[in-house]
Amino acid sequence: MNHLTNLDTNKTTGETHEVFNQPTALDPFNAYESDQTLQHWVNVFQGEWHHDVMAEYGKRVGSDLFEAGFAANKYKPEFKSHSRFGERIDQVDFHPAYHLLMQTAIEAGHHSLPWTQKKMGAHVARASIEYMHSQADPGSGCPLTMTFAAVPAIAHQPNIAKHWLPKITANSYDPRNVPFYEKQGLTIGMAMTEKQGGSDVRANTTRATAIDKAGPGEGYELIGHKWFCSAPMCDAFLVLAYTGSKEQGLSCFLLPRWRPDGRKNEMYIQRLKDKMGNVSNASSEVEYRGAFAWMIGEEGRGVRTIIEMVSMTRFDCMVGSSGLMRQALAQAIHHTSGRAAFGANLHNQPLMQNVLADLAIESEAALAISMRIAHALDVVQQEDVSADIIEHELKFSRVATAIGKYWICKRAAQFTYECMECIGGVGVVEDNILPRLYRESPINAIWEGSGNVQCLDVLRVMQKDQSVLTAFLDELKKAEGVYPVFDQYLKDLNNEFSDLASLEFRARSVVEKLALAWQASTLIQFGEPMVAHGFVHSRLNQYGGYYYGTLPKEVDVKTIIERARAK
C-alpha cells in the first residue's frame, strides 16, 4: 500500500518520457518583416514604396499560405476527362488550398505589378512577392509566372492584346472552366516542347493552318501535341507551331481553352505528369485536333516573339529558387537555435556556425543577383532614363539572366540538402517543409531550359554580339579596388575567352566563374561588407570546399547568422 501511495499520481499512465530539447515550429512568422536581407535588397533597388503590400504578403506566407502549401501538395490536382453525363470537359480539379494560394498571389499583383505600375522598383517589389510566395508553395508559382511573362509576347499583337491584356493583368482570380470573355481575370499557360524535341523546339511537328486569312492576329487551327503543357487549367496558352516548311520557322499562337463562339476548344488533355516535385502544379500532356488559336507576331518568327517570355520565366526561376533557399535557411537557423547537442546549443558550436553562415552567404548572394536583374527590368521600362543606360541594362540582363538561372537553380539542390542535414532526422520527415523543398529544388534547373541549354545560350549570345560580354564585364568591374582577391579573379576571368576553340567544352566552367564574379561584384557594390567579405574570401580564392562550412576563420559568422535569422 505504501508503495502505491508513493507513485506520482500526476503522471498519465503509459507516459515514458518528457519531450524536451526540441525547438518550436517557425510559425507564424512574417516572411518580409522577419527577413533582414530581403528588406535590404528591396531598399537598395528602390522597391520600398510597396512596403505595406509586401509586409502583408509576408504575414500571409508565414501563416495561412504556409499551411495551404502543405495541403496543396498533399492533395494533388486531379484530371477529369468527362463530366458525369459523358461530356468531354478536360478539367483539372484542385484542393481549395491551391485556389487560396492563387487568389492571394493574384490579388497582390504577383502576376502583373510591373505592367500596371511602371515605376522604378515595380519589378523588384513584384520579385519580392514571388520570393516569399515560393517559400509557401512553388508549384502555384508556375501559372503565376507564365501569366506575368506572357504579357510582353501578347503585346506584339495589338488586336489580341486589346481584349486580353486588361484581363490578364487584372488582380482578379477566377478558376472556373468557362470561356475567357465571361471572366474578369485570366491566367496564361505555355506549351512549347514535344516528345521528340524537348528544348529543341525546331524539332516540333505541330502544324497550324489558317482558317480564313493568314497572318498575324488571324485565326488558325492546330493539329499536333505537346509533351509538357503547364498549366492546363489556364485560360489560354502560348504555343509554337509550323505554318509552312521548317525553313520558314515556327510561329507563335495564343490558344484559348474555349473557342470565341463558346464551344470547347479541340485541346485534349491526355494525362497529368506524376512529378517528383512541383506537385501542386498540374503539368500535362495534350493533343490538338484542330484547336483554334490566333497567330501572335510575325509568321515564322515565333521564337523571336516568345523570347521575352522565356527570359522572364528564366528570371522567375532565379527568384523562385532563391526563395526555396531562403525558406530552407530560415528553418535550419531556427531549428539549430532551439536545440542542444553534445553539451552545448548548436548555435554556439563553431562548426555549425561555419555551416550556417556559409549557407546564409550563399542565400543572400542568390537573392542579390536576382534583385539586380529585377532592377535592370525596371530601368528599361523608365521613360526618363538615357538610351545608353537602357542599352547597357538590356545587354547585361540578356546574358546575366541565363547565367543566374543556371547557377542559382543548380545550387539550390545542394543547399536545401545541407539545411536538411543541419536539422537532422526531423528534417527528412514529411511534417517538416524541408523534404518538399528538397524535391522541388531540381525543378527550376530543368524548367525553361536545363543547365547545358543555359550555358550554350550564354555562349551564343556572346558570340553573336561581343558587346553583350563587354556590358557584363563592365558591370563586374564596378566592384574593383576593394578586394585584391576579386581584382585578380577578374583578370583571370578574362583569360577564359582567349581559347575560343574549346569554349563550348568548357562552357559550364566559364559560366560558373562568371556567376561567382557577378555575385561577388553585386555584394561588394550594394551589400553589407561582412557578407561581401565572407563571399569573396570563401568563393574566389580556392579556400572553400564543395560543401558548405568551409569559411575562413576571420569571417564574422555570428553576425552573418543573426542577419539571416527569421525574427
C-alpha positions in Angstrom: 0.0 0.0 0.0 2.8 2.4 0.9 4.5 1.6 -2.5 1.3 2.6 -4.3 0.8 5.9 -2.5 4.4 6.9 -3.4 3.6 6.8 -7.1 3.5 10.1 -8.9 -0.3 10.3 -9.5 0.2 13.3 -11.8 1.8 11.1 -14.4 -0.5 9.8 -17.1 -0.5 6.0 -17.4 1.7 4.9 -20.2 3.9 8.0 -20.5 7.6 7.1 -20.6 9.3 10.4 -21.0 9.1 14.2 -21.2 9.7 15.9 -24.5 12.5 18.5 -24.3 15.4 19.8 -26.3 13.1 20.2 -29.3 12.6 23.7 -30.9 9.2 25.2 -31.6 8.0 25.5 -35.1 8.8 28.6 -37.1 5.3 29.7 -37.5 3.6 32.0 -37.6 6.2 34.4 -38.9 6.3 37.4 -41.3 8.3 36.4 -44.4 9.1 40.0 -45.2 9.5 41.8 -41.9 11.5 38.9 -40.4 13.8 38.8 -43.4 16.5 41.5 -43.0 18.3 40.5 -46.2 15.2 40.8 -48.3 14.4 44.2 -47.0 17.9 45.3 -47.7 17.9 44.3 -51.3 14.4 45.7 -51.9 15.6 49.0 -50.5 18.8 49.0 -52.5 16.9 48.6 -55.7 14.1 51.0 -54.9 11.1 48.8 -54.2 10.5 50.0 -50.7 7.5 52.1 -51.8 5.5 48.9 -51.9 6.3 48.1 -48.3 2.8 47.7 -46.9 1.7 45.1 -49.6 5.0 43.2 -49.2 4.7 43.2 -45.4 1.1 42.0 -45.5 2.0 39.3 -48.0 4.9 38.2 -45.8 2.4 37.8 -42.9 0.2 35.6 -45.1 3.2 33.5 -46.3 4.1 32.8 -42.7 0.6 31.8 -41.6 -2.3 30.6 -43.8 -0.4 30.4 -47.0 2.3 28.3 -45.3 -0.3 25.8 -44.3 -2.0 26.0 -47.7 1.2 24.9 -49.3 1.2 21.7 -47.3 -2.4 20.9 -48.2 -2.0 21.8 -51.9 0.9 19.3 -52.2 -0.8 16.6 -50.1 -4.0 16.6 -52.2 -2.7 16.5 -55.8 -4.6 18.0 -58.8 -7.0 15.5 -60.4 -7.8 15.3 -64.1 -11.4 14.7 -65.2 -11.7 14.0 -68.8 -15.5 13.8 -68.9 -18.5 15.0 -66.8 -20.8 12.5 -65.2 -23.1 13.0 -68.2 -20.4 11.9 -70.7 -19.4 15.3 -72.0 -15.7 15.9 -72.7 -14.6 18.6 -70.3 -10.8 18.3 -69.9 -10.9 19.7 -66.4 -8.3 19.7 -63.6 -9.7 19.9 -60.1 -7.6 21.4 -57.2 -7.8 21.4 -53.4 -9.2 24.7 -52.0 -5.8 25.4 -50.6 -4.4 25.8 -54.1 -7.1 28.3 -55.0 -6.3 30.3 -51.9 -2.6 30.5 -52.9 -3.6 31.6 -56.4 -6.2 34.1 -55.3 -3.9 35.7 -52.7 -1.0 36.0 -55.1 -3.1 37.5 -57.9 -4.7 40.0 -55.6 -1.2 41.1 -54.5 -0.1 41.6 -58.1 2.3 38.6 -58.3 1.4 38.2 -62.0 1.1 41.9 -63.0 2.6 44.6 -60.8 5.3 45.9 -63.2 2.8 46.0 -66.1 0.2 48.0 -64.1 2.6 50.3 -62.2 5.5 51.1 -64.4 7.5 52.9 -61.7 11.1 52.3 -60.6 11.2 49.3 -58.2 8.0 47.6 -59.5 9.9 44.6 -60.8 11.8 44.5 -57.5 8.6 44.6 -55.4 7.0 42.0 -57.6 10.1 39.8 -57.3 9.9 40.0 -53.5 6.3 38.8 -53.6 7.3 35.8 -55.8 10.3 35.2 -53.5 8.0 35.0 -50.5 5.3 33.0 -52.3 7.8 30.4 -53.3 8.5 29.8 -49.6 4.9 28.8 -49.2 4.3 26.9 -52.4 6.5 27.0 -55.5 4.0 24.9 -57.6 1.3 27.5 -57.7 4.0 29.9 -58.8 4.2 28.3 -62.2 0.9 29.6 -63.7 1.5 33.0 -61.9 4.9 33.2 -63.6 3.6 32.3 -67.1 0.8 34.8 -66.8 3.3 37.5 -65.8 5.7 36.6 -68.6 3.1 36.3 -71.3 2.4 40.0 -71.3 5.4 41.1 -73.5 4.7 38.4 -76.0 1.0 39.0 -76.4 1.7 42.8 -76.6 3.3 42.0 -80.0 -0.2 41.5 -81.4 -2.3 44.7 -80.8 -5.7 43.4 -81.9 -5.4 40.4 -79.4 -3.7 42.4 -76.7 -6.5 44.9 -76.7 -9.0 42.3 -75.4 -6.7 40.0 -73.4 -4.2 42.1 -71.6 -6.6 44.1 -69.4 -7.9 40.7 -68.0 -4.5 39.1 -67.8 -3.2 42.0 -65.7 -6.4 42.3 -63.6 -6.0 41.4 -59.9 -8.9 39.0 -60.1 -8.7 35.2 -59.9 -11.5 33.1 -61.5 -10.8 29.4 -61.6 -13.9 28.4 -63.5 -13.7 26.3 -66.6 -15.7 28.8 -68.8 -14.9 31.0 -71.9 -12.4 33.8 -71.4 -15.0 36.5 -72.2 -17.0 35.5 -69.2 -14.2 36.3 -66.8 -12.7 39.5 -65.3 -9.3 37.9 -64.7 -7.4 35.4 -66.8 -4.3 33.2 -66.4 -1.9 32.1 -69.2 0.0 28.9 -69.7 2.6 27.7 -72.0 3.1 24.6 -74.3 6.3 24.5 -76.2 8.1 21.2 -76.1 7.2 18.0 -77.8 8.2 14.4 -77.2 10.8 14.2 -80.0 12.4 17.6 -79.3 12.4 18.8 -75.7 14.3 22.0 -75.5 15.0 21.8 -79.3 11.7 23.3 -80.4 12.8 23.3 -84.0 12.1 19.5 -83.9 8.4 20.3 -83.3 5.8 18.7 -85.6 2.6 20.6 -84.7 1.1 22.3 -87.7 -1.1 25.4 -88.0 -3.5 26.1 -90.9 -5.2 29.4 -91.5 -9.0 29.2 -91.2 -9.6 32.2 -93.4 -6.9 34.8 -93.8 -3.3 34.1 -92.9 -1.0 36.3 -90.9 -0.6 38.0 -87.5 -3.7 38.2 -85.4 -5.7 35.8 -87.6 -7.3 32.5 -86.6 -5.7 29.1 -87.2 -6.4 25.5 -86.4 -3.6 23.4 -84.9 -3.0 19.7 -85.2 -0.3 18.1 -83.1 0.7 17.5 -79.5 2.7 19.0 -76.6 4.8 16.8 -74.2 4.6 19.5 -71.5 1.7 21.9 -71.1 1.8 23.9 -67.9 -0.7 24.6 -66.5 -3.7 23.1 -68.3 -6.4 24.9 -66.2 -5.2 28.3 -67.6 -7.5 30.3 -69.9 -5.1 30.3 -72.8 -1.7 29.0 -73.8 1.2 30.3 -75.9 2.1 27.6 -78.4 4.7 27.2 -81.2 3.7 25.5 -84.5 4.8 25.5 -88.1 2.6 27.1 -90.8 4.9 26.0 -93.7 8.2 24.4 -94.1 10.7 24.2 -91.3 12.9 26.6 -93.2 10.2 29.3 -92.7 10.4 28.9 -89.0 8.0 28.4 -86.1 5.1 30.8 -85.4 3.7 31.8 -82.1 0.0 31.3 -81.3 -2.4 32.1 -78.4 -4.6 29.0 -78.0 -7.7 29.5 -75.7 -9.4 26.7 -73.8 -12.7 27.8 -75.3 -13.3 29.0 -78.8 -14.6 32.6 -79.4 -18.0 31.1 -80.2 -18.3 29.5 -76.8 -17.5 25.9 -77.9 -14.9 23.9 -76.0 -11.6 24.1 -78.0 -10.2 21.0 -79.5 -7.4 20.7 -76.9 -7.4 17.3 -75.2 -5.5 16.6 -72.0 -4.0 13.1 -72.2 -2.8 12.9 -68.6 -1.1 14.8 -65.8 2.6 14.4 -65.2 3.4 12.5 -62.0 6.3 14.7 -60.9 8.8 14.3 -58.0 8.3 17.9 -57.1 6.1 20.9 -58.1 3.2 18.6 -57.1 0.6 21.3 -56.5 1.1 22.5 -60.1 -0.6 20.4 -62.9 1.7 19.7 -65.8 0.1 17.8 -68.6 0.4 16.2 -72.0 -2.1 17.5 -74.6 -3.2 16.9 -78.1 -4.6 19.5 -80.6 -7.1 18.1 -83.0 -8.0 21.2 -85.0 -7.7 23.5 -82.0 -8.4 27.2 -82.6 -5.6 29.8 -82.0 -4.6 33.3 -83.0 -1.2 34.0 -84.5 0.9 36.3 -82.3 3.6 38.3 -84.0 5.1 37.7 -87.4 4.7 34.4 -89.2 7.8 32.3 -88.9 9.2 34.5 -86.1 7.6 32.6 -83.2 10.8 32.0 -81.3 11.7 35.7 -81.5 8.2 36.6 -80.4 8.3 34.4 -77.4 11.9 35.1 -76.3 10.9 37.8 -73.9 8.5 35.4 -72.2 11.3 32.8 -71.9 13.6 35.5 -70.5 11.0 36.4 -67.9 10.3 32.8 -66.9 14.0 32.1 -66.5 14.3 35.2 -64.3 11.5 33.8 -62.2 13.3 30.5 -61.9 16.2 32.5 -60.3 13.8 34.3 -57.9 11.9 31.1 -57.1 15.0 29.0 -56.3 16.3 31.9 -54.2 13.0 31.7 -52.3 13.4 28.0 -51.7 16.9 28.6 -50.4 15.7 31.3 -48.0 12.9 29.1 -46.5 15.4 26.2 -46.0 17.9 28.5 -44.4 15.3 30.1 -42.1 14.2 26.6 -40.9 17.8 25.5 -40.4 18.8 28.6 -38.3 15.6 28.4 -36.3 15.9 24.7 -35.5 19.6 24.9 -34.5 19.0 27.9 -32.3 16.5 25.8 -30.2 18.4 22.6 -29.9 21.5 21.4 -28.0 23.8 18.6 -28.8 26.9 17.2 -27.1 26.6 19.6 -24.2 26.0 22.9 -26.0 23.5 24.8 -28.1 24.1 24.1 -31.7 24.2 27.8 -32.4 27.2 28.1 -30.1 29.2 25.3 -31.7 31.9 26.7 -34.1 31.5 24.1 -36.8 27.7 24.6 -37.0 28.2 28.3 -37.1 30.6 27.9 -40.0 27.9 25.9 -41.9 25.0 28.2 -41.1 27.0 31.4 -42.0 28.2 29.8 -45.3 24.6 29.0 -46.1 23.5 32.5 -45.2 26.1 34.0 -47.6 25.0 31.7 -50.4 21.3 32.6 -49.9 22.0 36.3 -49.9 24.2 36.1 -53.0 21.4 34.4 -54.9 18.9 37.0 -53.8 21.3 39.8 -54.6 21.8 38.9 -58.3 18.1 38.1 -58.7 17.2 41.6 -57.5 19.9 43.1 -59.7 18.1 41.6 -62.7 14.8 42.9 -61.4 16.4 46.4 -61.2 17.5 46.1 -64.8 14.0 45.2 -65.9 12.8 48.3 -64.0 15.4 50.6 -65.7 14.5 49.6 -69.2 10.8 50.5 -68.6 11.5 54.1 -67.5 11.0 56.9 -69.9 13.3 59.3 -68.2 16.4 57.1 -68.4 19.1 57.7 -71.1 19.4 55.5 -74.1 22.9 54.5 -73.2 21.9 53.2 -69.7 18.9 51.3 -71.2 21.2 49.7 -73.8 23.6 48.6 -71.1 20.9 47.1 -68.9 19.4 45.3 -71.9 22.7 43.7 -72.9 23.7 43.0 -69.4 20.5 41.3 -68.4 20.3 39.3 -71.6 23.3 37.2 -70.7 23.1 37.7 -66.9 19.6 36.0 -66.8 20.9 32.8 -68.3 24.0 32.8 -66.0 21.9 33.4 -63.0 19.3 30.8 -63.9 22.0 28.2 -64.4 23.9 29.0 -61.2 21.2 29.6 -58.6 19.0 26.7 -59.8 22.0 24.4 -59.7 23.0 25.5 -56.2 19.5 25.1 -54.7 19.5 21.3 -54.5 22.8 21.0 -52.6 21.7 24.0 -50.5 18.4 22.5 -49.4 20.0 19.2 -48.6 22.6 20.9 -46.4 19.8 22.7 -44.5 18.1 19.4 -44.1 21.2 18.0 -42.6 21.5 20.9 -40.1 18.1 19.9 -38.8 18.9 16.2 -38.7 16.4 13.4 -38.6 13.4 15.7 -38.1 14.3 17.4 -41.4 13.6 14.3 -43.5 10.1 13.7 -42.0 7.2 15.0 -44.2 5.8 17.0 -41.3 8.7 19.4 -42.0 8.8 21.6 -45.1 12.4 20.6 -45.9 11.6 17.3 -47.8 9.2 19.3 -50.1 11.8 22.0 -50.7 14.4 19.3 -51.5 12.2 17.6 -54.0 11.3 21.0 -55.5 14.9 22.2 -55.8 15.9 20.4 -59.0 12.7 21.5 -60.9 13.8 25.1 -61.8 17.1 23.8 -63.0 15.2 21.7 -65.6 12.3 24.1 -66.3 12.8 26.7 -69.0 16.0 25.1 -70.3 18.4 22.8 -68.4 21.9 23.7 -67.4 23.5 22.9 -70.8 20.9 25.0 -72.6 21.6 28.0 -70.4 25.4 27.7 -70.9 25.1 27.3 -74.7 22.7 30.3 -74.7 25.3 32.4 -72.9 27.9 31.4 -75.5 25.6 32.0 -78.4 24.6 35.5 -77.2 28.2 36.5 -76.6 29.4 35.2 -80.0 26.5 36.9 -81.8 27.2 40.2 -80.1 30.5 40.8 -78.4 29.2 43.9 -76.8 27.0 41.8 -74.6 30.1 40.2 -72.9 31.6 43.7 -72.7 28.5 45.0 -70.9 28.6 42.1 -68.4 32.3 42.5 -67.7 31.8 46.3 -67.3 29.2 45.5 -64.6 31.7 43.3 -62.8 34.5 46.0 -62.9 32.4 48.4 -60.9 33.4 46.5 -57.8 37.2 46.7 -58.4 39.5 48.2 -55.9 38.1 46.8 -52.7 39.4 43.3 -52.6 42.7 42.3 -54.3 41.3 38.7 -54.4 38.4 39.9 -56.5 40.5 42.1 -58.8 42.8 39.1 -59.5 39.8 36.9 -60.1 38.5 39.3 -62.8 41.9 39.3 -64.5 42.0 35.5 -64.6 38.4 35.5 -65.9 39.3 37.5 -69.0 41.7 34.8 -69.9 38.9 32.3 -70.2 37.9 33.8 -73.5 41.3 33.5 -75.2 40.8 29.9 -76.3 37.6 30.1 -78.4 38.1 26.6 -79.9 37.5 24.8 -76.6 34.9 27.3 -75.2 31.9 25.1 -75.7 33.6 22.2 -74.0 34.5 24.5 -71.0 31.1 26.3 -71.0 29.9 25.2 -67.6 33.3 26.1 -66.0 33.2 29.5 -67.7 29.6 30.2 -66.7 30.2 29.2 -63.1 33.1 31.6 -62.9 31.1 34.4 -64.4 28.3 33.7 -61.9 30.7 33.8 -58.9 32.3 37.0 -60.1 28.8 38.6 -60.6 27.6 37.6 -57.2 30.8 39.0 -55.7 30.5 42.2 -57.6 26.9 42.7 -56.6 27.6 42.1 -52.9 30.6 44.4 -53.0 28.7 47.2 -54.7 25.4 47.0 -52.8 25.7 44.5 -49.9 26.8 44.5 -46.3 30.6 44.5 -46.2 30.8 41.5 -43.8 28.7 39.4 -46.3 30.8 40.5 -49.3 34.0 39.8 -47.4 32.8 36.3 -46.5 31.8 35.6 -50.1 35.0 36.8 -51.7 37.3 35.0 -49.3 35.5 31.7 -49.5 34.5 31.5 -53.2 37.2 33.3 -55.2 40.4 32.2 -53.6 40.1 28.4 -53.6 39.7 28.4 -49.8 36.2 27.0 -49.7 35.3 23.4 -50.5 32.5 22.0 -52.5 30.3 21.6 -49.4 29.2 24.3 -47.0 31.0 25.0 -43.8 34.5 25.9 -45.1 34.6 29.6 -44.4 38.0 31.1 -43.3 38.2 31.9 -39.6 38.2 35.7 -40.0 34.6 35.7 -41.3 32.2 37.2 -38.7 29.9 34.1 -38.7 27.8 35.1 -35.7 26.8 38.4 -37.1 26.0 36.9 -40.5 23.8 34.2 -38.9 22.0 36.8 -36.9 21.4 38.9 -40.0 19.8 35.8 -41.7 17.7 34.6 -38.8 14.0 35.0 -39.2 12.9 37.2 -36.3 
